[in-house]
Amino acid sequence: AVAHPPSHEDVADLAELLQRVRAAYETDPERAERMAGEVKAGNMSTAEVAGWVVLARVVLNLDEVITRE
């Protein structure tokens, strides 16, 4: 999405974010359901799916990602 490989720091930051949001959604299943929407990903929990949705949104909202309207 950003046309360059992530640095080790970037990967660590994203991994920490995923862990934190997944833990938060595990304690609030209704919120996880709202974030995950209709996405069903095999044997992943709703909290896991919601965490990945958040992570994808973060990456796609980086200033470095080019989008066209």
Buried (B, 14 or more C-beta within 10 A) or exposed (E): EEEEEEEEEBEEEBEEBBEEBBEBBBEEEEBBBEBBEEEEEEEBBBBBBBBBBBBEEBBEEEEEEEEEE
